[in-house]
Amino acid sequence: MADNYSYKFTGKMEEWGAGLFDYTKVVINPDHGDGSRPVFTLAEGATVADVENPTITLEKVGTDGVTLASD
């Protein structure tokens, strides 16, 4: 089963914007999350390093958007 992720903003803004930039690297699950942040899985072959950027930090979450304890 794939890990679910959400994100938190780092407070830094880039000229291209903020948040998830490359949607070919993630699969958004609109049926999960608390409505304020999407819950998504990484696309096949993608890693956290491919998705994380200076504006966000990924958090491993349950399907309800609740942050999971660190592994």
N, C-alpha and C positions, 0 to 999 in steps of 0.2 A: 504494500500500500504506500502511495506517495505521501511525503510530508506536506502539510499545509503551512503556508506562510501568510503573514500580513506584514505591515511595516510601521515604523514610526519615523517622523521627520526629524532630521538632525538640526534644523534651524538654518541651514545654509541654502541659499538660492543660487542657481546657475543661470546663465543668460538664456539657456534653452528651456528653462522651467524647473519643475520639481517632480519627484515621484517616479513611478515606473515609466521608463522611456521606451523600452524595446518589448513590445507585446508578443513578439515571436519567441521570446524566452519564457513566457509565463502563460498559464491557462487559468483565467479568472473563473471562479465558481460563484455565480450570482446568487445561488441558493444558500450560501453560508456567509457568516460574518455578522457584525452588529449594525451594519448599515453605514457606519462612519468610515470604515476601511474595508476594502475587499479582502477576501480570503482567496488564495491562489496556490497552485502547485507549479513547480518548475516544468517547463516543456522538456521533452525527451532530449537528453544531451546537455541541457543547461545546468549551470551551477549557481550557487549563491553569488559568487564573484562576478558572474555574467550580468546579474540583475541589480545588485547593490550599487549605489552611486553616492556621490557626496551629499545628496539631499535626503537620502533615506537609509535606514538600517533595517534589515529584515528580522522578523521575529517568528520563530516556529510557533504555530498556534493550532488549537483544535478547530473543528469545523464551525464552532460557535464564535470564533474570533478570540477566545481566551488564550492568553500566552501560556505556553507549556513550560514546565520546569526544564532547566538545561539538562542535556544528556550527560 
